[in-house]
Amino acid sequence: MDLLALVYQAGPVVKLVLLILVYFSLVSWAIIFYKFTVVQKAMKDSERFLDFFWSKKRFDTIGQGIKQFSSSPLATLFREGYQEMLQLRKKTIDPLAKDKGDFSIEMDATENVARALRRATTQETHRLEKYLTFLATTGSATPFIGLFGTVWGIMDAFHGIGETGSASLAVVAPGISEALVATAIGLAAAIPAVMGYNHFLNKVNVLIGEMDNFSQEFLNIVERMERGR
């Protein structure tokens, strides 16, 4: 109740600053809960997909069961790479393509698959990093927004002191306490945002590393398949 009274008694500029900080805080918490769900699903599905991938011996079998790993970025990489392989094989056995003298398809299969994997990795990285920029902005900007509200409130308090001509503690303290509320709320918005950003960035980097490793393993398998044909 004392905090609400301080907010109610604050000046219009400080109230505007507090509304901005509350907006940043609410959106940040919504992003934190959303990203927690997305990242956890991605990591669990990726772990399950790796077990499924290495337990199977055929790409067509893996492709048939890939829908149960919809949240896994590794499953997306496999789908894109496998579809690229199927497209290349259709062109290879197409008699019209051979009549046109297109015999370089088999030689370029690994490179085409690698490009498809890089494209899928970029898309999945963007998906996993989505909204993290807002958390970083909240963590870096809200303390300064709160500090601006505090400075403005202190200026307003001293202006009131000048008008009343009294510098007693009873006159100064209410205005200063009202101004400091902005800094407190700014820090309350920034701290969870920074912690959430660092946490999710670390998890995303782990997933990016797993995608790079999976891409290399996938390409190695493709190369062995092409050499064995």
FIKOLZA-1660 file (N, C-alpha, C; in steps of 0.1 Angstrom, whole numbers, plus 5000, padded with zeros to 4 digits):
% residues 229
   i   px   py   pz ch aa at
   1 5008 4988 5000  A  M  N
   1 5000 5000 5000  A  M CA
   1 5009 5012 5000  A  M  C
   2 5020 5012 5007  A  D  N
   2 5029 5024 5007  A  D CA
   2 5035 5026 4994  A  D  C
   3 5038 5015 4987  A  L  N
   3 5044 5016 4973  A  L CA
   3 5034 5022 4964  A  L  C
   4 5021 5017 4965  A  L  N
   4 5011 5022 4956  A  L CA
   4 5008 5037 4959  A  L  C
   5 5009 5041 4971  A  A  N
   5 5007 5055 4975  A  A CA
   5 5018 5064 4969  A  A  C
   6 5031 5059 4969  A  L  N
   6 5042 5066 4963  A  L CA
   6 5040 5068 4948  A  L  C
   7 5035 5057 4942  A  V  N
   7 5033 5058 4927  A  V CA
   7 5022 5068 4924  A  V  C
   8 5011 5067 4932  A  Y  N
   8 5000 5076 4930  A  Y CA
   8 5004 5091 4932  A  Y  C
   9 5013 5093 4941  A  Q  N
   9 5016 5107 4944  A  Q CA
   9 5027 5112 4935  A  Q  C
  10 5033 5104 4927  A  A  N
  10 5044 5108 4918  A  A CA
  10 5039 5117 4907  A  A  C
  11 5048 5125 4901  A  G  N
  11 5045 5134 4891  A  G CA
  11 5041 5127 4878  A  G  C
  12 5036 5134 4868  A  P  N
  12 5032 5128 4855  A  P CA
  12 5043 5121 4847  A  P  C
  13 5055 5128 4847  A  V  N
  13 5066 5122 4840  A  V CA
  13 5071 5109 4847  A  V  C
  14 5072 5109 4860  A  V  N
  14 5076 5097 4867  A  V CA
  14 5065 5086 4865  A  V  C
  15 5053 5089 4865  A  K  N
  15 5042 5079 4862  A  K CA
  15 5044 5073 4848  A  K  C
  16 5047 5082 4838  A  L  N
  16 5049 5077 4825  A  L CA
  16 5061 5067 4824  A  L  C
  17 5071 5071 4831  A  V  N
  17 5083 5062 4832  A  V CA
  17 5079 5049 4838  A  V  C
  18 5072 5049 4849  A  L  N
  18 5068 5037 4855  A  L CA
  18 5059 5028 4846  A  L  C
  19 5050 5034 4838  A  L  N
  19 5042 5026 4829  A  L CA
  19 5051 5019 4819  A  L  C
  20 5061 5027 4814  A  I  N
  20 5070 5021 4804  A  I CA
  20 5078 5009 4810  A  I  C
  21 5082 5011 4822  A  L  N
  21 5089 5000 4829  A  L CA
  21 5081 4988 4832  A  L  C
  22 5068 4990 4835  A  V  N
  22 5059 4979 4838  A  V CA
  22 5056 4972 4825  A  V  C
  23 5055 4979 4814  A  Y  N
  23 5053 4973 4800  A  Y CA
  23 5065 4964 4797  A  Y  C
  24 5078 4969 4799  A  F  N
  24 5090 4961 4796  A  F CA
  24 5090 4949 4805  A  F  C
  25 5086 4950 4818  A  S  N
  25 5087 4939 4827  A  S CA
  25 5077 4928 4823  A  S  C
  26 5064 4932 4820  A  L  N
  26 5054 4922 4817  A  L CA
  26 5058 4914 4804  A  L  C
  27 5062 4922 4794  A  V  N
  27 5066 4915 4781  A  V CA
  27 5078 4906 4783  A  V  C
  28 5088 4910 4792  A  S  N
  28 5099 4902 4794  A  S CA
  28 5096 4889 4801  A  S  C
  29 5087 4890 4811  A  W  N
  29 5083 4878 4818  A  W CA
  29 5075 4868 4808  A  W  C
  30 5067 4874 4799  A  A  N
  30 5060 4866 4790  A  A CA
  30 5070 4859 4780  A  A  C
  31 5080 4866 4776  A  I  N
  31 5090 4860 4767  A  I CA
  31 5098 4849 4775  A  I  C
  32 5101 4852 4787  A  I  N
  32 5108 4842 4795  A  I CA
  32 5101 4829 4796  A  I  C
  33 5088 4830 4800  A  F  N
  33 5080 4817 4800  A  F CA
  33 5078 4811 4787  A  F  C
  34 5077 4819 4776  A  Y  N
  34 5075 4813 4763  A  Y CA
  34 5088 4806 4758  A  Y  C
  35 5100 4813 4760  A  K  N
  35 5112 4807 4756  A  K CA
  35 5116 4795 4764  A  K  C
  36 5112 4795 4777  A  F  N
  36 5115 4783 4785  A  F CA
  36 5108 4771 4779  A  F  C
  37 5096 4773 4775  A  T  N
  37 5088 4762 4769  A  T CA
  37 5094 4757 4756  A  T  C
  38 5098 4767 4748  A  V  N
  38 5103 4764 4734  A  V CA
  38 5117 4757 4735  A  V  C
  39 5126 4762 4744  A  V  N
  39 5139 4757 4745  A  V CA
  39 5139 4743 4751  A  V  C
  40 5131 4741 4761  A  Q  N
  40 5130 4728 4768  A  Q CA
  40 5125 4718 4758  A  Q  C
  41 5114 4721 4751  A  K  N
  41 5109 4711 4741  A  K CA
  41 5120 4708 4730  A  K  C
  42 5127 4719 4726  A  A  N
  42 5137 4717 4716  A  A CA
  42 5148 4707 4721  A  A  C
  43 5153 4709 4733  A  M  N
  43 5163 4701 4738  A  M CA
  43 5159 4687 4741  A  M  C
  44 5147 4685 4746  A  K  N
  44 5142 4671 4749  A  K CA
  44 5139 4664 4736  A  K  C
  45 5133 4671 4726  A  D  N
  45 5130 4664 4713  A  D CA
  45 5143 4661 4706  A  D  C
  46 5153 4670 4707  A  S  N
  46 5166 4667 4700  A  S CA
  46 5173 4655 4706  A  S  C
  47 5172 4654 4719  A  E  N
  47 5178 4642 4726  A  E CA
  47 5171 4629 4721  A  E  C
  48 5158 4630 4721  A  R  N
  48 5150 4618 4717  A  R CA
  48 5153 4615 4702  A  R  C
  49 5154 4625 4694  A  F  N
  49 5156 4623 4679  A  F CA
  49 5170 4617 4677  A  F  C
  50 5180 4621 4684  A  L  N
  50 5193 4615 4682  A  L CA
  50 5193 4600 4686  A  L  C
  51 5186 4597 4696  A  D  N
  51 5185 4582 4700  A  D CA
  51 5178 4575 4688  A  D  C
  52 5167 4581 4683  A  F  N
  52 5159 4575 4672  A  F CA
  52 5168 4574 4660  A  F  C
  53 5175 4584 4657  A  F  N
  53 5183 4585 4645  A  F CA
  53 5194 4574 4644  A  F  C
  54 5201 4572 4655  A  W  N
  54 5212 4563 4656  A  W CA
  54 5207 4548 4657  A  W  C
  55 5195 4547 4662  A  S  N
  55 5189 4533 4663  A  S CA
  55 5184 4528 4650  A  S  C
  56 5182 4536 4640  A  K  N
  56 5176 4532 4628  A  K CA
  56 5188 4531 4617  A  K  C
  57 5186 4523 4607  A  K  N
  57 5196 4521 4597  A  K CA
  57 5193 4527 4584  A  K  C
  58 5181 4532 4582  A  R  N
  58 5177 4537 4569  A  R CA
  58 5170 4550 4570  A  R  C
  59 5174 4559 4561  A  F  N
  59 5168 4573 4561  A  F CA
  59 5153 4573 4559  A  F  C
  60 5148 4564 4550  A  D  N
  60 5134 4564 4548  A  D CA
  60 5126 4560 4560  A  D  C
  61 5132 4551 4569  A  T  N
  61 5125 4548 4581  A  T CA
  61 5125 4560 4591  A  T  C
  62 5136 4567 4591  A  I  N
  62 5137 4579 4600  A  I CA
  62 5127 4589 4595  A  I  C
  63 5126 4591 4582  A  G  N
  63 5117 4601 4576  A  G CA
  63 5103 4599 4579  A  G  C
  64 5099 4586 4581  A  Q  N
  64 5085 4582 4584  A  Q CA
  64 5082 4585 4598  A  Q  C
  65 5091 4585 4607  A  G  N
  65 5088 4588 4621  A  G CA
  65 5093 4601 4626  A  G  C
  66 5096 4610 4617  A  I  N
  66 5102 4623 4621  A  I CA
  66 5091 4633 4627  A  I  C
  67 5078 4630 4624  A  K  N
  67 5068 4639 4629  A  K CA
  67 5067 4640 4644  A  K  C
  68 5071 4629 4651  A  Q  N
  68 5070 4629 4665  A  Q CA
  68 5081 4638 4672  A  Q  C
  69 5090 4644 4664  A  F  N
  69 5100 4653 4669  A  F CA
  69 5099 4667 4663  A  F  C
  70 5087 4672 4663  A  S  N
  70 5085 4684 4656  A  S CA
  70 5092 4696 4662  A  S  C
  71 5095 4696 4675  A  S  N
  71 5102 4707 4681  A  S CA
  71 5117 4706 4681  A  S  C
  72 5122 4696 4675  A  S  N
  72 5137 4694 4675  A  S CA
  72 5143 4701 4662  A  S  C
  73 5153 4710 4664  A  P  N
  73 5160 4715 4653  A  P CA
  73 5168 4705 4645  A  P  C
  74 5172 4694 4652  A  L  N
  74 5179 4684 4645  A  L CA
  74 5170 4676 4635  A  L  C
  75 5158 4674 4639  A  A  N
  75 5148 4668 4630  A  A CA
  75 5146 4676 4618  A  A  C
  76 5145 4689 4620  A  T  N
  76 5144 4698 4608  A  T CA
  76 5155 4698 4599  A  T  C
  77 5167 4697 4604  A  L  N
  77 5179 4695 4596  A  L CA
  77 5179 4682 4588  A  L  C
  78 5175 4672 4595  A  F  N
  78 5174 4659 4588  A  F CA
  78 5164 4660 4576  A  F  C
  79 5152 4665 4579  A  R  N
  79 5142 4666 4569  A  R CA
  79 5146 4674 4557  A  R  C
  80 5153 4685 4559  A  E  N
  80 5157 4693 4548  A  E CA
  80 5168 4686 4540  A  E  C
  81 5178 4680 4547  A  G  N
  81 5188 4673 4540  A  G CA
  81 5183 4661 4533  A  G  C
  82 5174 4653 4539  A  Y  N
  82 5169 4641 4532  A  Y CA
  82 5160 4645 4520  A  Y  C
  83 5152 4656 4521  A  Q  N
  83 5144 4660 4510  A  Q CA
  83 5153 4665 4498  A  Q  C
  84 5165 4671 4501  A  E  N
  84 5174 4675 4491  A  E CA
  84 5180 4663 4484  A  E  C
  85 5183 4652 4492  A  M  N
  85 5188 4640 4486  A  M CA
  85 5178 4634 4477  A  M  C
  86 5166 4634 4481  A  L  N
  86 5155 4628 4473  A  L CA
  86 5154 4635 4459  A  L  C
  87 5154 4648 4460  A  Q  N
  87 5153 4657 4448  A  Q CA
  87 5165 4654 4439  A  Q  C
  88 5177 4653 4444  A  L  N
  88 5189 4650 4436  A  L CA
  88 5188 4636 4430  A  L  C
  89 5183 4626 4437  A  R  N
  89 5182 4613 4431  A  R CA
  89 5171 4612 4420  A  R  C
  90 5160 4620 4422  A  K  N
  90 5151 4620 4411  A  K CA
  90 5157 4626 4398  A  K  C
  91 5165 4637 4400  A  K  N
  91 5171 4643 4388  A  K CA
  91 5182 4633 4382  A  K  C
  92 5188 4625 4391  A  T  N
  92 5199 4616 4386  A  T CA
  92 5193 4605 4377  A  T  C
  93 5181 4600 4381  A  I  N
  93 5175 4589 4374  A  I CA
  93 5166 4594 4363  A  I  C
  94 5164 4607 4362  A  D  N
  94 5155 4613 4352  A  D CA
  94 5162 4612 4338  A  D  C
  95 5157 4604 4328  A  P  N
  95 5163 4603 4315  A  P CA
  95 5164 4616 4308  A  P  C
  96 5154 4625 4310  A  L  N
  96 5155 4638 4304  A  L CA
  96 5167 4646 4308  A  L  C
  97 5170 4645 4321  A  A  N
  97 5182 4652 4326  A  A CA
  97 5195 4647 4320  A  A  C
  98 5195 4634 4318  A  K  N
  98 5207 4628 4312  A  K CA
  98 5208 4631 4297  A  K  C
  99 5197 4632 4291  A  D  N
  99 5197 4636 4277  A  D CA
  99 5202 4650 4275  A  D  C
 100 5200 4658 4285  A  K  N
 100 5205 4672 4284  A  K CA
 100 5220 4673 4288  A  K  C
 101 5226 4662 4291  A  G  N
 101 5240 4662 4295  A  G CA
 101 5243 4666 4309  A  G  C
 102 5233 4664 4318  A  D  N
 102 5234 4668 4332  A  D CA
 102 5239 4657 4340  A  D  C
 103 5253 4654 4340  A  F  N
 103 5259 4643 4347  A  F CA
 103 5266 4648 4359  A  F  C
 104 5265 4660 4363  A  S  N
 104 5273 4665 4375  A  S CA
 104 5264 4665 4387  A  S  C
 105 5252 4659 4386  A  I  N
 105 5244 4659 4398  A  I CA
 105 5249 4650 4409  A  I  C
 106 5254 4639 4406  A  E  N
 106 5259 4630 4416  A  E CA
 106 5272 4636 4423  A  E  C
 107 5280 4642 4415  A  M  N
 107 5292 4648 4420  A  M CA
 107 5289 4659 4430  A  M  C
 108 5278 4667 4427  A  D  N
 108 5275 4678 4436  A  D CA
 108 5265 4675 4447  A  D  C
 109 5262 4662 4449  A  A  N
 109 5252 4658 4458  A  A CA
 109 5255 4663 4472  A  A  C
 110 5268 4660 4477  A  T  N
 110 5272 4664 4490  A  T CA
 110 5271 4679 4492  A  T  C
 111 5276 4686 4482  A  E  N
 111 5276 4701 4484  A  E CA
 111 5262 4706 4484  A  E  C
 112 5253 4701 4476  A  N  N
 112 5239 4705 4477  A  N CA
 112 5232 4702 4490  A  N  C
 113 5235 4690 4495  A  V  N
 113 5230 4687 4508  A  V CA
 113 5235 4696 4519  A  V  C
 114 5248 4699 4518  A  A  N
 114 5255 4708 4528  A  A CA
 114 5248 4722 4528  A  A  C
 115 5245 4727 4516  A  R  N
 115 5238 4740 4515  A  R CA
 115 5224 4739 4521  A  R  C
 116 5217 4728 4519  A  A  N
 116 5204 4727 4525  A  A CA
 116 5205 4726 4540  A  A  C
 117 5215 4720 4546  A  L  N
 117 5217 4719 4560  A  L CA
 117 5221 4733 4566  A  L  C
 118 5229 4740 4559  A  R  N
 118 5233 4753 4564  A  R CA
 118 5221 4763 4564  A  R  C
 119 5213 4762 4553  A  R  N
 119 5201 4770 4553  A  R CA
 119 5191 4766 4564  A  R  C
 120 5189 4753 4567  A  A  N
 120 5181 4749 4578  A  A CA
 120 5187 4753 4591  A  A  C
 121 5200 4752 4593  A  T  N
 121 5206 4757 4605  A  T CA
 121 5204 4771 4608  A  T  C
 122 5205 4780 4598  A  T  N
 122 5202 4794 4599  A  T CA
 122 5188 4797 4603  A  T  C
 123 5179 4790 4597  A  Q  N
 123 5165 4792 4600  A  Q CA
 123 5162 4788 4614  A  Q  C
 124 5167 4776 4619  A  E  N
 124 5164 4772 4632  A  E CA
 124 5171 4781 4642  A  E  C
 125 5183 4786 4639  A  T  N
 125 5190 4795 4648  A  T CA
 125 5181 4808 4650  A  T  C
 126 5176 4813 4639  A  H  N
 126 5167 4825 4640  A  H CA
 126 5155 4822 4649  A  H  C
 127 5149 4810 4647  A  R  N
 127 5137 4806 4655  A  R CA
 127 5140 4805 4670  A  R  C
 128 5152 4799 4673  A  L  N
 128 5155 4798 4687  A  L CA
 128 5159 4811 4693  A  L  C
 129 5165 4820 4686  A  E  N
 129 5169 4833 4691  A  E CA
 129 5158 4843 4691  A  E  C
 130 5147 4840 4686  A  K  N
 130 5136 4849 4685  A  K CA
 130 5132 4855 4699  A  K  C
 131 5130 4868 4699  A  Y  N
 131 5126 4876 4711  A  Y CA
 131 5138 4877 4721  A  Y  C
 132 5149 4871 4719  A  L  N
 132 5160 4873 4729  A  L CA
 132 5165 4887 4729  A  L  C
 133 5164 4894 4717  A  T  N
 133 5168 4908 4716  A  T CA
 133 5160 4917 4725  A  T  C
 134 5148 4914 4727  A  F  N
 134 5139 4922 4736  A  F CA
 134 5144 4921 4750  A  F  C
 135 5148 4908 4754  A  L  N
 135 5153 4906 4768  A  L CA
 135 5166 4914 4770  A  L  C
 136 5175 4914 4759  A  A  N
 136 5187 4921 4761  A  A CA
 136 5185 4936 4761  A  A  C
 137 5175 4941 4753  A  T  N
 137 5172 4955 4754  A  T CA
 137 5166 4959 4767  A  T  C
 138 5158 4951 4773  A  T  N
 138 5152 4953 4786  A  T CA
 138 5162 4954 4797  A  T  C
 139 5172 4944 4796  A  G  N
 139 5182 4944 4806  A  G CA
 139 5192 4956 4806  A  G  C
 140 5194 4961 4794  A  S  N
 140 5203 4972 4793  A  S CA
 140 5196 4986 4794  A  S  C
 141 5184 4987 4790  A  A  N
 141 5177 5000 4789  A  A CA
 141 5169 5004 4801  A  A  C
 142 5162 4994 4808  A  T  N
 142 5153 4998 4818  A  T CA
 142 5160 5004 4831  A  T  C
 143 5173 5000 4834  A  P  N
 143 5179 5007 4846  A  P CA
 143 5181 5022 4842  A  P  C
 144 5184 5026 4830  A  F  N
 144 5186 5040 4826  A  F CA
 144 5172 5047 4825  A  F  C
 145 5162 5040 4821  A  I  N
 145 5149 5046 4821  A  I CA
 145 5144 5049 4835  A  I  C
 146 5147 5039 4844  A  G  N
 146 5143 5042 4858  A  G CA
 146 5151 5053 4864  A  G  C
 147 5164 5053 4860  A  L  N
 147 5173 5064 4865  A  L CA
 147 5168 5078 4860  A  L  C
 148 5163 5078 4848  A  F  N
 148 5158 5091 4843  A  F CA
 148 5146 5095 4851  A  F  C
 149 5137 5086 4854  A  G  N
 149 5125 5089 4863  A  G CA
 149 5129 5094 4876  A  G  C
 150 5140 5088 4882  A  T  N
 150 5145 5092 4895  A  T CA
 150 5150 5106 4895  A  T  C
 151 5159 5109 4885  A  V  N
 151 5164 5122 4883  A  V CA
 151 5153 5133 4882  A  V  C
 152 5144 5129 4873  A  W  N
 152 5133 5139 4871  A  W CA
 152 5125 5141 4884  A  W  C
 153 5122 5130 4891  A  G  N
 153 5115 5132 4904  A  G CA
 153 5123 5140 4914  A  G  C
 154 5136 5138 4915  A  I  N
 154 5144 5146 4924  A  I CA
 154 5144 5161 4920  A  I  C
 155 5145 5163 4907  A  M  N
 155 5144 5177 4902  A  M CA
 155 5131 5183 4906  A  M  C
 156 5120 5176 4905  A  D  N
 156 5107 5181 4908  A  D CA
 156 5106 5183 4923  A  D  C
 157 5112 5174 4931  A  A  N
 157 5112 5176 4946  A  A CA
 157 5119 5188 4950  A  A  C
 158 5131 5191 4944  A  F  N
 158 5139 5203 4948  A  F CA
 158 5132 5215 4943  A  F  C
 159 5125 5214 4932  A  H  N
 159 5117 5226 4927  A  H CA
 159 5106 5229 4937  A  H  C
 160 5100 5218 4943  A  G  N
 160 5089 5221 4953  A  G CA
 160 5095 5227 4966  A  G  C
 161 5108 5223 4969  A  I  N
 161 5114 5228 4981  A  I CA
 161 5117 5243 4978  A  I  C
 162 5121 5247 4966  A  G  N
 162 5123 5261 4963  A  G CA
 162 5111 5269 4964  A  G  C
 163 5100 5263 4960  A  E  N
 163 5087 5271 4961  A  E CA
 163 5082 5273 4975  A  E  C
 164 5084 5262 4983  A  T  N
 164 5079 5263 4997  A  T CA
 164 5089 5271 5006  A  T  C
 165 5102 5270 5002  A  G  N
 165 5112 5277 5011  A  G CA
 165 5116 5269 5023  A  G  C
 166 5112 5256 5023  A  S  N
 166 5115 5248 5035  A  S CA
 166 5124 5236 5030  A  S  C
 167 5135 5233 5037  A  A  N
 167 5144 5222 5034  A  A CA
 167 5144 5212 5045  A  A  C
 168 5134 5211 5053  A  S  N
 168 5133 5201 5063  A  S CA
 168 5132 5187 5058  A  S  C
 169 5135 5177 5066  A  L  N
 169 5134 5163 5061  A  L CA
 169 5120 5159 5058  A  L  C
 170 5111 5164 5065  A  A  N
 170 5097 5161 5063  A  A CA
 170 5092 5166 5049  A  A  C
 171 5098 5176 5044  A  V  N
 171 5095 5181 5031  A  V CA
 171 5102 5174 5020  A  V  C
 172 5115 5171 5022  A  V  N
 172 5124 5165 5012  A  V CA
 172 5121 5150 5010  A  V  C
 173 5119 5143 5021  A  A  N
 173 5119 5128 5021  A  A CA
 173 5108 5123 5012  A  A  C
 174 5095 5128 5012  A  P  N
 174 5085 5122 5003  A  P CA
 174 5088 5123 4989  A  P  C
 175 5093 5134 4984  A  G  N
 175 5097 5136 4970  A  G CA
 175 5108 5127 4966  A  G  C
 176 5118 5125 4974  A  I  N
 176 5129 5117 4971  A  I CA
 176 5125 5102 4970  A  I  C
 177 5117 5098 4980  A  S  N
 177 5112 5084 4980  A  S CA
 177 5104 5081 4968  A  S  C
 178 5095 5091 4964  A  E  N
 178 5087 5089 4952  A  E CA
 178 5096 5087 4940  A  E  C
 179 5107 5095 4939  A  A  N
 179 5116 5094 4927  A  A CA
 179 5124 5081 4927  A  A  C
 180 5128 5076 4938  A  L  N
 180 5135 5063 4939  A  L CA
 180 5128 5051 4935  A  L  C
 181 5114 5052 4935  A  V  N
 181 5106 5041 4931  A  V CA
 181 5109 5037 4916  A  V  C
 182 5112 5047 4908  A  A  N
 182 5114 5045 4894  A  A CA
 182 5127 5036 4892  A  A  C
 183 5137 5040 4899  A  T  N
 183 5150 5032 4899  A  T CA
 183 5147 5017 4903  A  T  C
 184 5140 5016 4914  A  A  N
 184 5137 5002 4919  A  A CA
 184 5130 4994 4909  A  A  C
 185 5120 5000 4903  A  I  N
 185 5112 4992 4893  A  I CA
 185 5120 4989 4881  A  I  C
 186 5129 4999 4877  A  G  N
 186 5138 4997 4866  A  G CA
 186 5147 4985 4868  A  G  C
 187 5153 4984 4880  A  L  N
 187 5161 4972 4883  A  L CA
 187 5153 4959 4884  A  L  C
 188 5141 4960 4889  A  A  N
 188 5132 4948 4890  A  A CA
 188 5129 4943 4876  A  A  C
 189 5128 4952 4866  A  A  N
 189 5126 4948 4853  A  A CA
 189 5138 4942 4846  A  A  C
 190 5150 4948 4849  A  A  N
 190 5162 4945 4842  A  A CA
 190 5168 4932 4847  A  A  C
 191 5168 4929 4860  A  I  N
 191 5175 4917 4865  A  I CA
 191 5169 4904 4860  A  I  C
 192 5156 4902 4860  A  P  N
 192 5151 4889 4854  A  P CA
 192 5154 4888 4839  A  P  C
 193 5153 4900 4832  A  A  N
 193 5156 4900 4817  A  A CA
 193 5170 4896 4814  A  A  C
 194 5180 4901 4822  A  V  N
 194 5194 4897 4820  A  V CA
 194 5196 4883 4823  A  V  C
 195 5191 4878 4834  A  M  N
 195 5192 4864 4838  A  M CA
 195 5186 4855 4827  A  M  C
 196 5174 4858 4823  A  G  N
 196 5167 4850 4812  A  G CA
 196 5175 4850 4799  A  G  C
 197 5180 4862 4795  A  Y  N
 197 5188 4863 4783  A  Y CA
 197 5200 4854 4783  A  Y  C
 198 5208 4855 4794  A  N  N
 198 5220 4847 4795  A  N CA
 198 5217 4832 4796  A  N  C
 199 5206 4828 4803  A  H  N
 199 5203 4814 4803  A  H CA
 199 5199 4809 4790  A  H  C
 200 5190 4816 4783  A  F  N
 200 5185 4811 4770  A  F CA
 200 5196 4812 4759  A  F  C
 201 5205 4822 4760  A  L  N
 201 5215 4823 4750  A  L CA
 201 5225 4811 4752  A  L  C
 202 5228 4807 4764  A  N  N
 202 5236 4795 4766  A  N CA
 202 5229 4782 4761  A  N  C
 203 5216 4781 4763  A  K  N
 203 5209 4769 4758  A  K CA
 203 5209 4769 4743  A  K  C
 204 5207 4781 4737  A  V  N
 204 5207 4781 4722  A  V CA
 204 5220 4778 4716  A  V  C
 205 5231 4783 4723  A  N  N
 205 5244 4780 4718  A  N CA
 205 5247 4765 4718  A  N  C
 206 5242 4758 4729  A  V  N
 206 5243 4743 4730  A  V CA
 206 5236 4737 4718  A  V  C
 207 5224 4741 4715  A  L  N
 207 5216 4736 4704  A  L CA
 207 5223 4738 4690  A  L  C
 208 5229 4750 4689  A  I  N
 208 5236 4753 4677  A  I CA
 208 5248 4744 4675  A  I  C
 209 5255 4741 4686  A  G  N
 209 5266 4732 4685  A  G CA
 209 5262 4718 4681  A  G  C
 210 5250 4714 4687  A  E  N
 210 5245 4701 4683  A  E CA
 210 5241 4700 4668  A  E  C
 211 5235 4711 4663  A  M  N
 211 5232 4712 4649  A  M CA
 211 5244 4711 4640  A  M  C
 212 5255 4718 4644  A  D  N
 212 5267 4717 4636  A  D CA
 212 5273 4703 4636  A  D  C
 213 5273 4696 4648  A  N  N
 213 5278 4683 4649  A  N CA
 213 5269 4673 4640  A  N  C
 214 5256 4675 4641  A  F  N
 214 5247 4666 4634  A  F CA
 214 5249 4668 4619  A  F  C
 215 5251 4681 4615  A  S  N
 215 5253 4683 4600  A  S CA
 215 5265 4676 4595  A  S  C
 216 5276 4676 4603  A  Q  N
 216 5288 4669 4599  A  Q CA
 216 5286 4654 4598  A  Q  C
 217 5279 4649 4608  A  E  N
 217 5276 4634 4608  A  E CA
 217 5267 4631 4596  A  E  C
 218 5257 4639 4593  A  F  N
 218 5248 4636 4582  A  F CA
 218 5256 4637 4569  A  F  C
 219 5265 4646 4567  A  L  N
 219 5273 4647 4555  A  L CA
 219 5282 4636 4553  A  L  C
 220 5288 4631 4564  A  N  N
 220 5297 4619 4564  A  N CA
 220 5289 4607 4559  A  N  C
 221 5277 4605 4564  A  I  N
 221 5268 4594 4559  A  I CA
 221 5265 4595 4545  A  I  C
 222 5262 4608 4540  A  V  N
 222 5259 4610 4526  A  V CA
 222 5271 4607 4517  A  V  C
 223 5283 4611 4521  A  E  N
 223 5295 4608 4514  A  E CA
 223 5297 4593 4513  A  E  C
 224 5295 4586 4524  A  R  N
 224 5297 4572 4523  A  R CA
 224 5287 4565 4514  A  R  C
 225 5275 4570 4514  A  M  N
 225 5265 4564 4506  A  M CA
 225 5268 4567 4491  A  M  C
 226 5273 4579 4488  A  E  N
 226 5276 4582 4474  A  E CA
 226 5288 4574 4469  A  E  C
 227 5298 4572 4478  A  R  N
 227 5310 4564 4474  A  R CA
 227 5306 4549 4472  A  R  C
 228 5296 4544 4479  A  G  N
 228 5292 4530 4478  A  G CA
 228 5283 4527 4467  A  G  C
 229 5278 4538 4460  A  R  N
 229 5269 4536 4449  A  R CA
 229 5276 4531 4436  A  R  C
% end
